Amino acid sequence: MKKTLLALAATGALVAPAFSAGEIFQFAAETSDLDNTQSVAQLYERLDAAVMEYCADLVDEPQLETCHIQVLDAVVAQFDSPDLLARHERATQASGTIELAARDNGVR
């Protein structure tokens, strides 16, 4: 059975002022992609690459990493898979990208 996942990158609006409702990330996956650790890892790698390509078409370099993290977070959550979420958390912690945004509150 094929599952098509559509994730409107609403969080992308924060990093892409020109973002429009027509910019929808689409990704197709088989339910069997969540069957075991190896298939989840392969799914995550495909998903990560697809999100990066999507964001590269949507935003410029300074915003690319933020877009990538925000969209990937939203899409992974839509799968409602503890294994995929755990894989995502390991990947984001390993790459040091767990902090999504830093705010300058003027304190120095």
A tleap script that builds the chain and sets N, CA, C and O, in Angstrom:
source leaprc.protein.ff14SB
mol = sequence {
  NMET LYS LYS THR LEU LEU ALA LEU ALA ALA
  THR GLY ALA LEU VAL ALA PRO ALA PHE SER
  ALA GLY GLU ILE PHE GLN PHE ALA ALA GLU
  THR SER ASP LEU ASP ASN THR GLN SER VAL
  ALA GLN LEU TYR GLU ARG LEU ASP ALA ALA
  VAL MET GLU TYR CYS ALA ASP LEU VAL ASP
  GLU PRO GLN LEU GLU THR CYS HIE ILE GLN
  VAL LEU ASP ALA VAL VAL ALA GLN PHE ASP
  SER PRO ASP LEU LEU ALA ARG HIE GLU ARG
  ALA THR GLN ALA SER GLY THR ILE GLU LEU
  ALA ALA ARG ASP ASN GLY VAL CARG
}
set mol.1.N position { 0.845 -1.171 0.000 }
set mol.1.CA position { 0.000 0.000 0.000 }
set mol.1.C position { 0.894 1.238 0.000 }
set mol.1.O position { 1.839 1.326 0.784 }
set mol.2.N position { 0.602 2.165 -0.855 }
set mol.2.CA position { 1.385 3.384 -0.961 }
set mol.2.C position { 0.731 4.490 -0.143 }
set mol.2.O position { -0.489 4.657 -0.157 }
set mol.3.N position { 1.535 5.210 0.542 }
set mol.3.CA position { 1.060 6.333 1.339 }
set mol.3.C position { 1.709 7.588 0.779 }
set mol.3.O position { 2.936 7.677 0.737 }
set mol.4.N position { 0.923 8.543 0.355 }
set mol.4.CA position { 1.483 9.798 -0.115 }
set mol.4.C position { 1.366 10.803 1.007 }
set mol.4.O position { 0.292 11.000 1.576 }
set mol.5.N position { 2.453 11.420 1.311 }
set mol.5.CA position { 2.486 12.382 2.391 }
set mol.5.C position { 2.569 13.777 1.805 }
set mol.5.O position { 3.462 14.063 1.008 }
set mol.6.N position { 1.668 14.627 2.182 }
set mol.6.CA position { 1.701 16.020 1.768 }
set mol.6.C position { 1.928 16.862 3.001 }
set mol.6.O position { 1.175 16.756 3.970 }
set mol.7.N position { 2.934 17.683 2.984 }
set mol.7.CA position { 3.211 18.536 4.132 }
set mol.7.C position { 3.299 19.975 3.672 }
set mol.7.O position { 4.240 20.347 2.971 }
set mol.8.N position { 2.363 20.762 4.043 }
set mol.8.CA position { 2.442 22.179 3.757 }
set mol.8.C position { 3.480 22.757 4.695 }
set mol.8.O position { 3.333 22.683 5.915 }
set mol.9.N position { 4.491 23.312 4.151 }
set mol.9.CA position { 5.598 23.809 4.969 }
set mol.9.C position { 5.233 25.157 5.563 }
set mol.9.O position { 5.854 26.172 5.247 }
set mol.10.N position { 4.242 25.166 6.410 }
set mol.10.CA position { 3.767 26.399 7.033 }
set mol.10.C position { 4.883 27.071 7.820 }
set mol.10.O position { 4.970 28.298 7.850 }
set mol.11.N position { 5.728 26.283 8.450 }
set mol.11.CA position { 6.837 26.864 9.188 }
set mol.11.C position { 7.826 27.514 8.240 }
set mol.11.O position { 8.591 28.385 8.654 }
set mol.12.N position { 7.828 27.115 6.986 }
set mol.12.CA position { 8.702 27.728 6.002 }
set mol.12.C position { 8.378 29.192 5.772 }
set mol.12.O position { 9.228 29.951 5.306 }
set mol.13.N position { 7.156 29.595 6.095 }
set mol.13.CA position { 6.762 30.986 5.929 }
set mol.13.C position { 7.630 31.898 6.788 }
set mol.13.O position { 7.807 33.074 6.469 }
set mol.14.N position { 8.163 31.366 7.860 }
set mol.14.CA position { 9.023 32.153 8.728 }
set mol.14.C position { 10.362 32.451 8.077 }
set mol.14.O position { 10.986 33.473 8.363 }
set mol.15.N position { 10.799 31.562 7.204 }
set mol.15.CA position { 12.099 31.742 6.573 }
set mol.15.C position { 11.999 32.182 5.128 }
set mol.15.O position { 13.004 32.555 4.522 }
set mol.16.N position { 10.825 32.145 4.579 }
set mol.16.CA position { 10.653 32.515 3.169 }
set mol.16.C position { 9.450 33.441 3.017 }
set mol.16.O position { 8.326 32.971 2.841 }
set mol.17.N position { 9.671 34.728 3.081 }
set mol.17.CA position { 8.553 35.664 2.967 }
set mol.17.C position { 7.754 35.492 1.683 }
set mol.17.O position { 6.565 35.808 1.647 }
set mol.18.N position { 8.394 34.994 0.626 }
set mol.18.CA position { 7.701 34.824 -0.649 }
set mol.18.C position { 6.954 33.497 -0.718 }
set mol.18.O position { 6.370 33.165 -1.750 }
set mol.19.N position { 6.968 32.748 0.361 }
set mol.19.CA position { 6.310 31.439 0.421 }
set mol.19.C position { 4.822 31.604 0.145 }
set mol.19.O position { 4.164 32.476 0.712 }
set mol.20.N position { 4.302 30.753 -0.733 }
set mol.20.CA position { 2.877 30.819 -1.033 }
set mol.20.C position { 2.230 29.477 -0.727 }
set mol.20.O position { 2.919 28.465 -0.596 }
set mol.21.N position { 0.923 29.468 -0.614 }
set mol.21.CA position { 0.188 28.246 -0.303 }
set mol.21.C position { 0.390 27.181 -1.374 }
set mol.21.O position { 0.158 26.000 -1.116 }
set mol.22.N position { 0.819 27.579 -2.572 }
set mol.22.CA position { 1.034 26.631 -3.651 }
set mol.22.C position { 2.319 25.824 -3.502 }
set mol.22.O position { 2.524 24.848 -4.224 }
set mol.23.N position { 3.176 26.219 -2.582 }
set mol.23.CA position { 4.449 25.524 -2.369 }
set mol.23.C position { 4.251 24.382 -1.383 }
set mol.23.O position { 4.464 24.548 -0.182 }
set mol.24.N position { 3.849 23.238 -1.882 }
set mol.24.CA position { 3.570 22.084 -1.033 }
set mol.24.C position { 4.627 21.021 -1.275 }
set mol.24.O position { 4.935 20.682 -2.418 }
set mol.25.N position { 5.170 20.506 -0.201 }
set mol.25.CA position { 6.131 19.419 -0.292 }
set mol.25.C position { 5.351 18.119 -0.423 }
set mol.25.O position { 4.454 17.842 0.374 }
set mol.26.N position { 5.694 17.326 -1.428 }
set mol.26.CA position { 5.035 16.039 -1.638 }
set mol.26.C position { 6.076 14.942 -1.577 }
set mol.26.O position { 7.175 15.075 -2.114 }
set mol.27.N position { 5.713 13.850 -0.911 }
set mol.27.CA position { 6.636 12.733 -0.778 }
set mol.27.C position { 5.813 11.457 -0.730 }
set mol.27.O position { 4.823 11.380 -0.002 }
set mol.28.N position { 6.213 10.465 -1.496 }
set mol.28.CA position { 5.503 9.185 -1.512 }
set mol.28.C position { 6.353 8.135 -0.817 }
set mol.28.O position { 7.565 8.059 -1.014 }
set mol.29.N position { 5.692 7.331 -0.001 }
set mol.29.CA position { 6.387 6.257 0.710 }
set mol.29.C position { 5.469 5.058 0.815 }
set mol.29.O position { 4.246 5.190 0.831 }
set mol.30.N position { 6.068 3.909 0.886 }
set mol.30.CA position { 5.329 2.671 1.092 }
set mol.30.C position { 5.177 2.445 2.590 }
set mol.30.O position { 6.055 2.829 3.363 }
set mol.31.N position { 4.089 1.835 3.006 }
set mol.31.CA position { 3.949 1.514 4.426 }
set mol.31.C position { 5.050 0.561 4.872 }
set mol.31.O position { 5.432 0.560 6.042 }
set mol.32.N position { 5.561 -0.246 3.956 }
set mol.32.CA position { 6.647 -1.172 4.278 }
set mol.32.C position { 7.955 -0.438 4.585 }
set mol.32.O position { 8.885 -1.037 5.125 }
set mol.33.N position { 8.035 0.851 4.246 }
set mol.33.CA position { 9.232 1.637 4.557 }
set mol.33.C position { 9.410 1.822 6.057 }
set mol.33.O position { 10.467 2.261 6.510 }
set mol.34.N position { 8.387 1.492 6.823 }
set mol.34.CA position { 8.456 1.634 8.276 }
set mol.34.C position { 8.538 0.285 8.981 }
set mol.34.O position { 8.373 0.206 10.198 }
set mol.35.N position { 8.793 -0.779 8.215 }
set mol.35.CA position { 8.774 -2.139 8.765 }
set mol.35.C position { 9.928 -2.474 9.705 }
set mol.35.O position { 9.733 -3.184 10.692 }
set mol.36.N position { 11.121 -1.973 9.412 }
set mol.36.CA position { 12.273 -2.350 10.230 }
set mol.36.C position { 13.291 -1.213 10.250 }
set mol.36.O position { 13.140 -0.213 9.548 }
set mol.37.N position { 14.314 -1.381 11.053 }
set mol.37.CA position { 15.318 -0.331 11.239 }
set mol.37.C position { 15.994 0.064 9.936 }
set mol.37.O position { 16.207 1.250 9.682 }
set mol.38.N position { 16.329 -0.907 9.115 }
set mol.38.CA position { 17.006 -0.612 7.856 }
set mol.38.C position { 16.097 0.159 6.894 }
set mol.38.O position { 16.539 1.122 6.268 }
set mol.39.N position { 14.844 -0.251 6.771 }
set mol.39.CA position { 13.936 0.445 5.860 }
set mol.39.C position { 13.621 1.852 6.363 }
set mol.39.O position { 13.445 2.773 5.565 }
set mol.40.N position { 13.551 2.019 7.681 }
set mol.40.CA position { 13.321 3.356 8.249 }
set mol.40.C position { 14.521 4.258 7.949 }
set mol.40.O position { 14.349 5.422 7.588 }
set mol.41.N position { 15.718 3.729 8.097 }
set mol.41.CA position { 16.925 4.509 7.798 }
set mol.41.C position { 16.969 4.918 6.324 }
set mol.41.O position { 17.322 6.053 6.002 }
set mol.42.N position { 16.613 3.998 5.436 }
set mol.42.CA position { 16.591 4.313 4.006 }
set mol.42.C position { 15.510 5.348 3.690 }
set mol.42.O position { 15.733 6.263 2.897 }
set mol.43.N position { 14.354 5.202 4.304 }
set mol.43.CA position { 13.277 6.176 4.122 }
set mol.43.C position { 13.733 7.555 4.583 }
set mol.43.O position { 13.507 8.555 3.902 }
set mol.44.N position { 14.372 7.596 5.734 }
set mol.44.CA position { 14.817 8.882 6.275 }
set mol.44.C position { 15.832 9.547 5.348 }
set mol.44.O position { 15.769 10.757 5.131 }
set mol.45.N position { 16.746 8.786 4.812 }
set mol.45.CA position { 17.746 9.349 3.900 }
set mol.45.C position { 17.080 9.919 2.644 }
set mol.45.O position { 17.451 10.999 2.183 }
set mol.46.N position { 16.107 9.204 2.093 }
set mol.46.CA position { 15.369 9.697 0.917 }
set mol.46.C position { 14.588 10.956 1.271 }
set mol.46.O position { 14.568 11.920 0.506 }
set mol.47.N position { 13.955 10.940 2.420 }
set mol.47.CA position { 13.158 12.074 2.874 }
set mol.47.C position { 14.042 13.300 3.107 }
set mol.47.O position { 13.700 14.410 2.699 }
set mol.48.N position { 15.164 13.088 3.757 }
set mol.48.CA position { 16.098 14.175 4.033 }
set mol.48.C position { 16.581 14.825 2.732 }
set mol.48.O position { 16.622 16.051 2.625 }
set mol.49.N position { 16.939 14.013 1.760 }
set mol.49.CA position { 17.404 14.540 0.466 }
set mol.49.C position { 16.289 15.282 -0.266 }
set mol.49.O position { 16.530 16.328 -0.868 }
set mol.50.N position { 15.078 14.746 -0.217 }
set mol.50.CA position { 13.945 15.389 -0.895 }
set mol.50.C position { 13.613 16.737 -0.256 }
set mol.50.O position { 13.307 17.700 -0.959 }
set mol.51.N position { 13.673 16.807 1.060 }
set mol.51.CA position { 13.406 18.074 1.755 }
set mol.51.C position { 14.492 19.089 1.428 }
set mol.51.O position { 14.197 20.265 1.217 }
set mol.52.N position { 15.737 18.650 1.385 }
set mol.52.CA position { 16.821 19.574 1.054 }
set mol.52.C position { 16.643 20.138 -0.357 }
set mol.52.O position { 16.844 21.332 -0.578 }
set mol.53.N position { 16.275 19.299 -1.292 }
set mol.53.CA position { 16.036 19.754 -2.662 }
set mol.53.C position { 14.860 20.733 -2.714 }
set mol.53.O position { 14.920 21.754 -3.398 }
set mol.54.N position { 13.804 20.412 -1.991 }
set mol.54.CA position { 12.624 21.278 -1.918 }
set mol.54.C position { 13.017 22.657 -1.372 }
set mol.54.O position { 12.650 23.682 -1.947 }
set mol.55.N position { 13.749 22.678 -0.283 }
set mol.55.CA position { 14.133 23.951 0.328 }
set mol.55.C position { 15.099 24.733 -0.554 }
set mol.55.O position { 15.035 25.961 -0.610 }
set mol.56.N position { 15.990 24.029 -1.239 }
set mol.56.CA position { 16.937 24.705 -2.127 }
set mol.56.C position { 16.205 25.441 -3.253 }
set mol.56.O position { 16.666 26.483 -3.719 }
set mol.57.N position { 15.073 24.899 -3.684 }
set mol.57.CA position { 14.266 25.560 -4.711 }
set mol.57.C position { 13.427 26.696 -4.137 }
set mol.57.O position { 12.976 27.573 -4.874 }
set mol.58.N position { 13.220 26.681 -2.833 }
set mol.58.CA position { 12.305 27.616 -2.182 }
set mol.58.C position { 12.993 28.842 -1.597 }
set mol.58.O position { 12.468 29.952 -1.680 }
set mol.59.N position { 14.166 28.641 -1.007 }
set mol.59.CA position { 14.832 29.742 -0.301 }
set mol.59.C position { 16.286 29.865 -0.734 }
set mol.59.O position { 16.835 28.971 -1.379 }
set mol.60.N position { 16.898 30.984 -0.370 }
set mol.60.CA position { 18.314 31.218 -0.649 }
set mol.60.C position { 19.181 30.599 0.447 }
set mol.60.O position { 18.679 30.210 1.501 }
set mol.61.N position { 20.461 30.515 0.194 }
set mol.61.CA position { 21.419 29.849 1.077 }
set mol.61.C position { 21.322 30.255 2.550 }
set mol.61.O position { 21.338 29.371 3.406 }
set mol.62.N position { 21.224 31.518 2.886 }
set mol.62.CA position { 21.210 31.834 4.328 }
set mol.62.C position { 20.026 31.193 5.080 }
set mol.62.O position { 20.101 30.986 6.291 }
set mol.63.N position { 18.966 30.888 4.379 }
set mol.63.CA position { 17.770 30.335 5.007 }
set mol.63.C position { 17.621 28.834 4.784 }
set mol.63.O position { 16.690 28.219 5.303 }
set mol.64.N position { 18.526 28.248 4.022 }
set mol.64.CA position { 18.393 26.848 3.617 }
set mol.64.C position { 18.353 25.887 4.809 }
set mol.64.O position { 17.483 25.018 4.873 }
set mol.65.N position { 19.270 26.034 5.735 }
set mol.65.CA position { 19.338 25.116 6.881 }
set mol.65.C position { 18.074 25.206 7.739 }
set mol.65.O position { 17.542 24.181 8.164 }
set mol.66.N position { 17.596 26.410 7.994 }
set mol.66.CA position { 16.386 26.584 8.799 }
set mol.66.C position { 15.184 25.974 8.101 }
set mol.66.O position { 14.385 25.284 8.734 }
set mol.67.N position { 15.046 26.218 6.814 }
set mol.67.CA position { 13.948 25.632 6.043 }
set mol.67.C position { 14.024 24.112 6.114 }
set mol.67.O position { 13.025 23.444 6.380 }
set mol.68.N position { 15.209 23.575 5.877 }
set mol.68.CA position { 15.415 22.128 5.874 }
set mol.68.C position { 14.976 21.508 7.201 }
set mol.68.O position { 14.251 20.513 7.216 }
set mol.69.N position { 15.409 22.089 8.295 }
set mol.69.CA position { 15.063 21.556 9.614 }
set mol.69.C position { 13.565 21.664 9.874 }
set mol.69.O position { 12.946 20.704 10.334 }
set mol.70.N position { 12.983 22.811 9.586 }
set mol.70.CA position { 11.570 23.028 9.878 }
set mol.70.C position { 10.669 22.111 9.054 }
set mol.70.O position { 9.730 21.517 9.583 }
set mol.71.N position { 10.952 22.001 7.780 }
set mol.71.CA position { 10.122 21.146 6.920 }
set mol.71.C position { 10.318 19.678 7.294 }
set mol.71.O position { 9.348 18.926 7.375 }
set mol.72.N position { 11.557 19.269 7.519 }
set mol.72.CA position { 11.824 17.882 7.890 }
set mol.72.C position { 11.136 17.528 9.208 }
set mol.72.O position { 10.559 16.448 9.334 }
set mol.73.N position { 11.195 18.423 10.182 }
set mol.73.CA position { 10.486 18.196 11.452 }
set mol.73.C position { 8.996 17.978 11.211 }
set mol.73.O position { 8.405 17.051 11.765 }
set mol.74.N position { 8.389 18.830 10.387 }
set mol.74.CA position { 6.947 18.747 10.130 }
set mol.74.C position { 6.580 17.466 9.397 }
set mol.74.O position { 5.570 16.836 9.714 }
set mol.75.N position { 7.383 17.081 8.432 }
set mol.75.CA position { 7.071 15.894 7.642 }
set mol.75.C position { 7.258 14.623 8.478 }
set mol.75.O position { 6.418 13.725 8.435 }
set mol.76.N position { 8.338 14.548 9.225 }
set mol.76.CA position { 8.577 13.374 10.075 }
set mol.76.C position { 7.418 13.209 11.061 }
set mol.76.O position { 6.961 12.091 11.297 }
set mol.77.N position { 6.950 14.297 11.627 }
set mol.77.CA position { 5.832 14.224 12.578 }
set mol.77.C position { 4.565 13.672 11.929 }
set mol.77.O position { 3.782 12.986 12.586 }
set mol.78.N position { 4.361 13.964 10.659 }
set mol.78.CA position { 3.153 13.490 9.971 }
set mol.78.C position { 3.150 11.980 9.776 }
set mol.78.O position { 2.081 11.387 9.631 }
set mol.79.N position { 4.306 11.351 9.769 }
set mol.79.CA position { 4.345 9.899 9.619 }
set mol.79.C position { 3.821 9.185 10.861 }
set mol.79.O position { 3.385 8.037 10.776 }
set mol.80.N position { 3.858 9.846 12.005 }
set mol.80.CA position { 3.393 9.262 13.254 }
set mol.80.C position { 4.063 7.913 13.512 }
set mol.80.O position { 3.406 6.933 13.864 }
set mol.81.N position { 5.387 7.886 13.328 }
set mol.81.CA position { 6.175 6.662 13.504 }
set mol.81.C position { 7.248 6.911 14.556 }
set mol.81.O position { 8.142 7.729 14.338 }
set mol.82.N position { 7.176 6.228 15.683 }
set mol.82.CA position { 8.210 6.406 16.709 }
set mol.82.C position { 9.612 6.074 16.189 }
set mol.82.O position { 10.580 6.730 16.574 }
set mol.83.N position { 9.731 5.072 15.324 }
set mol.83.CA position { 11.040 4.692 14.791 }
set mol.83.C position { 11.614 5.792 13.894 }
set mol.83.O position { 12.802 6.104 13.973 }
set mol.84.N position { 10.774 6.372 13.047 }
set mol.84.CA position { 11.232 7.443 12.170 }
set mol.84.C position { 11.571 8.687 12.987 }
set mol.84.O position { 12.559 9.366 12.706 }
set mol.85.N position { 10.766 8.982 13.984 }
set mol.85.CA position { 11.041 10.129 14.845 }
set mol.85.C position { 12.362 9.942 15.589 }
set mol.85.O position { 13.153 10.879 15.696 }
set mol.86.N position { 12.598 8.750 16.096 }
set mol.86.CA position { 13.857 8.471 16.797 }
set mol.86.C position { 15.045 8.627 15.845 }
set mol.86.O position { 16.080 9.169 16.230 }
set mol.87.N position { 14.900 8.158 14.619 }
set mol.87.CA position { 15.960 8.294 13.608 }
set mol.87.C position { 16.237 9.767 13.325 }
set mol.87.O position { 17.388 10.190 13.215 }
set mol.88.N position { 15.169 10.528 13.211 }
set mol.88.CA position { 15.290 11.969 12.953 }
set mol.88.C position { 15.979 12.667 14.127 }
set mol.88.O position { 16.853 13.510 13.922 }
set mol.89.N position { 15.594 12.324 15.335 }
set mol.89.CA position { 16.207 12.948 16.510 }
set mol.89.C position { 17.697 12.617 16.589 }
set mol.89.O position { 18.509 13.482 16.915 }
set mol.90.N position { 18.054 11.373 16.292 }
set mol.90.CA position { 19.477 11.006 16.288 }
set mol.90.C position { 20.228 11.795 15.214 }
set mol.90.O position { 21.341 12.264 15.455 }
set mol.91.N position { 19.638 11.941 14.052 }
set mol.91.CA position { 20.301 12.645 12.949 }
set mol.91.C position { 20.481 14.129 13.265 }
set mol.91.O position { 21.538 14.696 12.987 }
set mol.92.N position { 19.475 14.750 13.832 }
set mol.92.CA position { 19.579 16.182 14.105 }
set mol.92.C position { 20.509 16.454 15.279 }
set mol.92.O position { 21.192 17.478 15.290 }
set mol.93.N position { 20.554 15.573 16.255 }
set mol.93.CA position { 21.483 15.758 17.371 }
set mol.93.C position { 22.912 15.537 16.909 }
set mol.93.O position { 23.822 16.246 17.339 }
set mol.94.N position { 23.115 14.570 16.046 }
set mol.94.CA position { 24.460 14.266 15.555 }
set mol.94.C position { 25.013 15.403 14.714 }
set mol.94.O position { 26.217 15.658 14.718 }
set mol.95.N position { 24.134 16.084 13.993 }
set mol.95.CA position { 24.617 17.163 13.127 }
set mol.95.C position { 24.630 18.508 13.833 }
set mol.95.O position { 25.060 19.510 13.261 }
set mol.96.N position { 24.160 18.532 15.075 }
set mol.96.CA position { 24.172 19.775 15.834 }
set mol.96.C position { 23.103 20.752 15.404 }
set mol.96.O position { 23.249 21.955 15.622 }
set mol.97.N position { 22.034 20.273 14.800 }
set mol.97.CA position { 21.006 21.179 14.293 }
set mol.97.C position { 19.736 21.134 15.133 }
set mol.97.O position { 18.649 21.400 14.620 }
set mol.98.N position { 19.855 20.806 16.402 }
set mol.98.CA position { 18.643 20.696 17.202 }
set mol.98.C position { 18.106 22.061 17.616 }
set mol.98.O position { 16.927 22.183 17.947 }
set mol.99.N position { 18.950 23.086 17.604 }
set mol.99.CA position { 18.458 24.419 17.942 }
set mol.99.C position { 17.967 25.054 16.649 }
set mol.99.O position { 18.764 25.359 15.761 }
set mol.100.N position { 16.656 25.253 16.542 }
set mol.100.CA position { 16.075 25.729 15.302 }
set mol.100.C position { 16.285 27.209 15.063 }
set mol.100.O position { 16.454 27.641 13.923 }
set mol.101.N position { 16.276 27.978 16.118 }
set mol.101.CA position { 16.416 29.414 15.919 }
set mol.101.C position { 17.030 30.041 17.160 }
set mol.101.O position { 16.766 29.616 18.285 }
set mol.102.N position { 17.828 31.024 16.943 }
set mol.102.CA position { 18.378 31.785 18.056 }
set mol.102.C position { 17.814 33.185 17.946 }
set mol.102.O position { 17.754 33.753 16.856 }
set mol.103.N position { 17.407 33.733 19.048 }
set mol.103.CA position { 16.845 35.076 19.026 }
set mol.103.C position { 17.825 36.041 19.695 }
set mol.103.O position { 18.413 35.740 20.733 }
set mol.104.N position { 17.976 37.164 19.094 }
set mol.104.CA position { 18.827 38.199 19.671 }
set mol.104.C position { 17.929 39.095 20.506 }
set mol.104.O position { 17.146 39.876 19.966 }
set mol.105.N position { 18.042 38.982 21.816 }
set mol.105.CA position { 17.185 39.791 22.677 }
set mol.105.C position { 17.872 41.101 23.089 }
set mol.105.O position { 17.388 41.816 23.967 }
set mol.106.N position { 18.982 41.398 22.457 }
set mol.106.CA position { 19.666 42.643 22.719 }
set mol.106.C position { 20.604 42.604 23.914 }
set mol.106.O position { 21.280 43.594 24.194 }
set mol.107.N position { 20.660 41.500 24.615 }
set mol.107.CA position { 21.540 41.379 25.772 }
set mol.107.C position { 22.919 40.960 25.295 }
set mol.107.O position { 23.045 39.994 24.542 }
set mol.108.N position { 23.912 41.643 25.706 }
set mol.108.CA position { 25.286 41.330 25.300 }
set mol.108.C position { 26.156 41.128 26.499 }
set mol.108.O position { 27.348 40.856 26.358 }
savepdb mol mol.pdb
quit
